[in-house]
């Protein structure tokens, strides 16, 4: 039993490590591989080379990838400081990043918006649960009928189609078409 628990814990640590590498790669390595400079996202298009270099220093983008990854992991575990040589910004642990647009740590931005996100998710879960159970009951009572087949098609389409496509189709049908909403 102890060996099983240890194996599961080691497996969980490996998964966390792989997720951290993939996340770091998406936000730090991929822009560099495509020829883009992530510092331009912070300074904008009309800027001087000195501003770009200052942002690269502040974010640590002027360091090797391995050092950047080590700082990323250290920031999650112990917090991080962003400095450009003149000013220093502290991001407490767990530091998921720092928003220079809102001048606050990303963790606090997520925490401040969490109640609204939770209420939206809970409302959606209740709607899907109630409608799913009702459609399932009707399909079970009318097995093999047109209602059963249409509800199965709608359910499979809802699960299979990407949400951005389904959202646009529903928006076109219910909002732009008859203007119900």
C-alpha positions as a Markdown table, in Angstrom:
| # | Residue | x | y | z |
|---|---|---|---|---|
| 1 | Unk | 0.0 | 0.0 | 0.0 |
| 2 | Unk | 2.8 | 2.4 | 0.9 |
| 3 | Unk | 4.6 | 1.6 | -2.4 |
| 4 | Unk | 1.4 | 2.4 | -4.3 |
| 5 | Unk | 1.0 | 5.7 | -2.6 |
| 6 | Unk | 4.7 | 6.6 | -3.3 |
| 7 | Unk | 4.3 | 5.6 | -6.9 |
| 8 | Unk | 1.2 | 7.8 | -7.2 |
| 9 | Unk | 2.9 | 10.8 | -5.6 |
| 10 | Unk | 5.9 | 10.4 | -7.8 |
| 11 | Unk | 3.6 | 10.2 | -10.8 |
| 12 | Unk | 1.8 | 13.3 | -9.7 |
| 13 | Unk | 5.1 | 15.2 | -9.3 |
| 14 | Unk | 6.1 | 14.1 | -12.9 |
| 15 | Unk | 2.8 | 15.4 | -14.3 |
| 16 | Unk | 3.2 | 18.7 | -12.5 |
| 17 | Unk | 6.7 | 19.0 | -13.8 |
| 18 | Unk | 5.6 | 18.3 | -17.4 |
| 19 | Unk | 2.7 | 20.7 | -17.1 |
| 20 | Unk | 5.1 | 23.4 | -15.9 |
| 21 | Unk | 7.4 | 22.8 | -18.8 |
| 22 | Unk | 4.6 | 22.9 | -21.3 |
| 23 | Unk | 3.1 | 26.1 | -19.8 |
| 24 | Unk | 6.5 | 27.8 | -19.8 |
| 25 | Unk | 7.1 | 26.7 | -23.4 |
| 26 | Unk | 3.8 | 28.1 | -24.6 |
| 27 | Unk | 4.4 | 31.5 | -23.1 |
| 28 | Unk | 8.1 | 31.9 | -23.3 |
| 29 | Unk | 9.7 | 29.6 | -25.9 |
| 30 | Unk | 7.1 | 29.5 | -28.7 |
| 31 | Unk | 7.1 | 33.3 | -29.2 |
| 32 | Unk | 10.9 | 33.2 | -29.5 |
| 33 | Unk | 10.8 | 30.3 | -31.9 |
| 34 | Unk | 8.3 | 32.1 | -34.2 |
| 35 | Unk | 10.6 | 35.2 | -34.3 |
| 36 | Unk | 8.5 | 37.4 | -32.0 |
| 37 | Unk | 9.8 | 39.2 | -29.0 |
| 38 | Unk | 7.5 | 38.9 | -26.0 |
| 39 | Unk | 8.8 | 42.3 | -24.7 |
| 40 | Unk | 6.9 | 44.0 | -27.6 |
| 41 | Unk | 3.6 | 42.8 | -26.0 |
| 42 | Unk | 4.4 | 45.0 | -23.0 |
| 43 | Unk | 5.8 | 48.1 | -24.8 |
| 44 | Unk | 3.6 | 48.3 | -27.9 |
| 45 | Unk | 4.5 | 48.8 | -31.5 |
| 46 | Unk | 5.7 | 52.4 | -31.4 |
| 47 | Unk | 8.7 | 52.3 | -29.0 |
| 48 | Unk | 12.4 | 52.7 | -28.8 |
| 49 | Unk | 15.0 | 49.9 | -28.5 |
| 50 | Unk | 15.9 | 51.2 | -25.0 |
| 51 | Unk | 12.3 | 50.5 | -23.8 |
| 52 | Unk | 12.4 | 47.0 | -25.2 |
| 53 | Unk | 15.7 | 46.3 | -23.5 |
| 54 | Unk | 14.4 | 47.6 | -20.2 |
| 55 | Unk | 11.3 | 45.3 | -20.4 |
| 56 | Unk | 13.5 | 42.4 | -21.3 |
| 57 | Unk | 15.6 | 43.1 | -18.2 |
| 58 | Unk | 12.6 | 43.5 | -16.0 |
| 59 | Unk | 11.0 | 40.2 | -17.1 |
| 60 | Unk | 14.3 | 38.4 | -17.3 |
| 61 | Unk | 13.9 | 37.7 | -21.1 |
| 62 | Unk | 17.6 | 38.6 | -21.7 |
| 63 | Unk | 18.7 | 35.5 | -19.7 |
| 64 | Unk | 19.1 | 31.9 | -21.1 |
| 65 | Unk | 15.9 | 29.7 | -21.4 |
| 66 | Unk | 17.1 | 27.4 | -18.6 |
| 67 | Unk | 17.6 | 30.3 | -16.2 |
| 68 | Unk | 14.2 | 31.7 | -17.2 |
| 69 | Unk | 12.6 | 28.3 | -16.4 |
| 70 | Unk | 14.3 | 28.1 | -13.1 |
| 71 | Unk | 13.0 | 31.6 | -12.2 |
| 72 | Unk | 9.6 | 30.6 | -13.3 |
| 73 | Unk | 9.5 | 27.5 | -11.1 |
| 74 | Unk | 11.1 | 29.5 | -8.2 |
| 75 | Unk | 8.4 | 32.1 | -8.6 |
| 76 | Unk | 5.7 | 29.5 | -8.2 |
| 77 | Unk | 7.3 | 28.0 | -5.2 |
| 78 | Unk | 8.8 | 31.0 | -3.3 |
| 79 | Unk | 7.7 | 34.2 | -5.1 |
| 80 | Unk | 9.6 | 36.4 | -7.5 |
| 81 | Unk | 10.9 | 39.9 | -7.9 |
| 82 | Unk | 10.8 | 41.8 | -11.2 |
| 83 | Unk | 13.4 | 44.5 | -11.5 |
| 84 | Unk | 14.8 | 46.8 | -14.3 |
| 85 | Unk | 17.6 | 48.1 | -12.2 |
| 86 | Unk | 15.7 | 51.1 | -11.0 |
| 87 | Unk | 12.4 | 49.8 | -9.6 |
| 88 | Unk | 11.6 | 46.4 | -8.1 |
| 89 | Unk | 8.2 | 44.8 | -8.0 |
| 90 | Unk | 7.6 | 41.9 | -5.6 |
| 91 | Unk | 5.2 | 39.0 | -6.5 |
| 92 | Unk | 4.6 | 36.8 | -3.5 |
| 93 | Unk | 4.3 | 33.0 | -3.7 |
| 94 | Unk | 2.7 | 31.4 | -5.5 |
| 95 | Unk | 3.7 | 33.8 | -8.2 |
| 96 | Unk | 1.8 | 32.9 | -11.4 |
| 97 | Unk | 3.1 | 36.1 | -13.0 |
| 98 | Unk | 2.8 | 39.8 | -12.7 |
| 99 | Unk | 0.4 | 41.9 | -14.7 |
| 100 | Unk | 2.1 | 45.2 | -15.7 |
| 101 | Unk | -1.2 | 46.3 | -17.2 |
| 102 | Unk | -3.1 | 46.1 | -13.8 |
| 103 | Unk | 0.1 | 46.5 | -11.7 |
| 104 | Unk | -0.7 | 43.5 | -9.5 |
| 105 | Unk | 0.2 | 39.8 | -9.2 |
| 106 | Unk | -1.8 | 37.5 | -11.5 |
| 107 | Unk | -2.8 | 35.3 | -8.5 |
| 108 | Unk | -4.6 | 38.2 | -6.8 |
| 109 | Unk | -6.4 | 39.0 | -10.1 |
| 110 | Unk | -7.6 | 35.4 | -10.4 |
| 111 | Unk | -8.7 | 35.4 | -6.7 |
| 112 | Unk | -10.7 | 38.6 | -7.2 |
| 113 | Unk | -12.6 | 37.2 | -10.2 |
| 114 | Unk | -13.1 | 33.7 | -8.8 |
| 115 | Unk | -16.5 | 34.3 | -7.2 |
| 116 | Unk | -18.0 | 35.5 | -10.4 |
| 117 | Unk | -16.4 | 32.6 | -12.3 |
| 118 | Unk | -17.7 | 30.1 | -9.7 |
| 119 | Unk | -21.2 | 31.5 | -9.9 |
| 120 | Unk | -21.2 | 31.3 | -13.7 |
| 121 | Unk | -19.9 | 27.7 | -13.6 |
| 122 | Unk | -22.4 | 26.7 | -11.0 |
| 123 | Unk | -25.3 | 28.2 | -12.9 |
| 124 | Unk | -24.2 | 26.5 | -16.1 |
| 125 | Unk | -23.8 | 23.2 | -14.3 |
| 126 | Unk | -27.4 | 23.4 | -12.9 |
| 127 | Unk | -28.8 | 24.3 | -16.4 |
| 128 | Unk | -27.0 | 21.4 | -18.1 |
| 129 | Unk | -27.9 | 18.9 | -15.3 |
| 130 | Unk | -31.6 | 19.8 | -15.3 |
| 131 | Unk | -31.9 | 19.9 | -19.1 |
| 132 | Unk | -29.8 | 16.7 | -19.5 |
| 133 | Unk | -31.9 | 14.7 | -17.1 |
| 134 | Unk | -35.1 | 16.0 | -18.6 |
| 135 | Unk | -34.0 | 15.2 | -22.2 |
| 136 | Unk | -32.8 | 11.8 | -20.9 |
| 137 | Unk | -36.2 | 11.0 | -19.4 |
| 138 | Unk | -38.1 | 12.1 | -22.5 |
| 139 | Unk | -35.7 | 10.0 | -24.7 |
| 140 | Unk | -36.2 | 7.0 | -22.4 |
| 141 | Unk | -40.0 | 7.3 | -22.5 |
| 142 | Unk | -40.1 | 7.9 | -26.3 |
| 143 | Unk | -37.4 | 5.3 | -27.2 |
| 144 | Unk | -36.7 | 5.1 | -31.0 |
| 145 | Unk | -39.0 | 8.1 | -31.8 |
| 146 | Unk | -38.0 | 11.3 | -33.6 |
| 147 | Unk | -37.7 | 13.1 | -30.3 |
| 148 | Unk | -35.2 | 10.5 | -29.1 |
| 149 | Unk | -33.1 | 10.8 | -32.3 |
| 150 | Unk | -33.2 | 14.6 | -32.3 |
| 151 | Unk | -32.2 | 14.8 | -28.7 |
| 152 | Unk | -29.3 | 12.3 | -29.3 |
| 153 | Unk | -28.1 | 14.4 | -32.3 |
| 154 | Unk | -28.3 | 17.6 | -30.2 |
| 155 | Unk | -26.4 | 16.0 | -27.3 |
| 156 | Unk | -23.7 | 14.5 | -29.5 |
| 157 | Unk | -23.3 | 17.8 | -31.3 |
| 158 | Unk | -23.0 | 19.7 | -28.0 |
| 159 | Unk | -20.3 | 17.3 | -26.8 |
| 160 | Unk | -18.4 | 17.0 | -30.1 |
| 161 | Unk | -18.4 | 20.5 | -31.6 |
| 162 | Unk | -15.9 | 23.1 | -30.3 |
| 163 | Unk | -17.4 | 25.6 | -27.9 |
| 164 | Unk | -16.4 | 28.6 | -30.0 |
| 165 | Unk | -18.3 | 27.2 | -33.0 |
| 166 | Unk | -21.3 | 26.2 | -30.9 |
| 167 | Unk | -21.4 | 29.6 | -29.2 |
| 168 | Unk | -21.3 | 31.5 | -32.5 |
| 169 | Unk | -24.1 | 29.3 | -34.0 |
| 170 | Unk | -26.3 | 29.8 | -30.9 |
| 171 | Unk | -25.6 | 33.5 | -30.9 |
| 172 | Unk | -26.7 | 33.7 | -34.6 |
| 173 | Unk | -29.8 | 31.6 | -34.0 |
| 174 | Unk | -31.1 | 33.2 | -30.8 |
| 175 | Unk | -29.7 | 36.7 | -30.8 |
| 176 | Unk | -29.2 | 37.9 | -34.4 |
| 177 | Unk | -32.1 | 35.9 | -36.0 |
| 178 | Unk | -35.4 | 36.5 | -34.1 |
| 179 | Unk | -33.8 | 38.9 | -31.6 |
| 180 | Unk | -35.2 | 37.0 | -28.6 |
| 181 | Unk | -32.3 | 38.0 | -26.3 |
